[in-house]
Amino acid sequence: MIDHSLYKEESIQGRYINMEAIQPCFSKVSCPLIHIGDSVEGIGINAFKLGKGGKKVLMWSQMHGNESTTTKAVWDLVNFLQSDDSLAQNILRECSLMIVPMLNPDGAKIYTRENINKVDLNRDAKNLTQPESIALRDLFESFQPDFCFNLHDQRTLFSAGKANKSAIVSFLSPASNQERHITPPREVAMKLIVGMNAMLQKHIPGQVGRYDDGFNDNCIGDTFQMLNVPTILFESGHYPEDYEREKTRELIFLSIIEALKIIANNKIDTYKTGDYFSIPGNQKLFFDVIIKNPELVDPEIEPGQKVGIRYKEVLDVDKIIFKPEIAEIGLLEGFYGHQTIECIDTKDFGFTSSEKEIIDLLLKTKK
């Protein structure tokens, strides 16, 4: 088992990761940087190539500026690949890896999903209206990868199926047509996901999800799959009490290495496509906090109802603050909370500052 702590890039932590934060990491890369384009605001977008093998893998992170977990995992991966580990050396012998650590530096700077023009780059694969989208597509055309890894974060609301288990890591082999046919490239991506899932079940049993495969030819994964390149969507989700996503970072790191190991060792066909569909589909069944018996705080709420709280991520100078917002009030049957507060009496909310903030929110909303 790979010890992630040996390779963790300690200079980047937490949720707010911008180009300034990762700039020192580029100096540790033992190969020339490749300037693939500039963002709308003129920030350079760089890639680099590790390895000399014939199996070509293109991966990119932070296409959405507020999805930074995989960027941290990518730099951990770079540290691993530049080590003396025998698996790392084998991967570099067999594979050529083209890595874009941050595709949307403008969005990362202001912590938004879109770029500075308010365009979702993952919905710009067909029209290519933004310089960041063009940069990635040009790199795809010039590198001609055999595999693509599309690296993202997902919200805390996702469960792995209908069970009380958050989707800590989710995957998708995107469809390449409206009928969602299992084409040969899609099948390859499915088998790689099955391999990663087998590894992850040893760490987070029952907490790997399968993302919705509705077809959208504006999405980059669907587009690359249409172009006959096996493409995998990686989604970093919520590990219990890990809102900074440092544990999820480790699991994404291990997942990428597992996929590269399978590719390097020609083991893709040892996995079965059917097992992909055994991974539970993502459901939107989680609140960050569920408050039980809220009528003891606010008599206007009917007995038996619950309050579902979801956090809004807000950039405060150079860190992310999680602000509670009331998402729903109702019976909330079949829903779960990453945290549950039993509102026996109002003193329950004096235990922690976060609980007090939540009860204050409830009171203010009902005034």
Salt bridges, closest charged atoms under 4 A:
GLU9 OE2 - LYS28 NZ 2.86
ASP38 OD1 - HIS35 NE2 2.85
GLU67 OE2 - HIS64 ND1 3.21
GLU67 OE2 - ARG113 NH1 3.57
GLU67 OE1 - HIS152 ND1 2.91
ASP76 OD2 - HIS4 NE2 2.88
ASP76 OD2 - ARG249 NE 2.68
GLU94 OE1 - LYS55 NZ 3.02
ASP120 OD1 - HIS64 NE2 2.71
ASP120 OD2 - ARG113 NE 2.88
GLU141 OE2 - ARG137 NE 3.07
ASP153 OD2 - ARG245 NH1 2.95
ASP213 OD1 - ARG180 NH1 2.76
ASP213 OD2 - ARG186 NH2 2.81
ASP217 OD2 - LYS126 NZ 3.43
GLU246 OE1 - LYS8 NZ 3.05
GLU246 OE2 - LYS72 NZ 2.72
GLU246 OE1 - ARG249 NH1 2.85
GLU250 OE1 - LYS247 NZ 3.21
GLU258 OE1 - LYS261 NZ 3.43
ASP269 OD1 - LYS191 NZ 3.04
GLU313 OE2 - ARG15 NH2 2.98
GLU342 OE2 - LYS292 NZ 3.76
ASP360 OD2 - LYS356 NZ 3.04
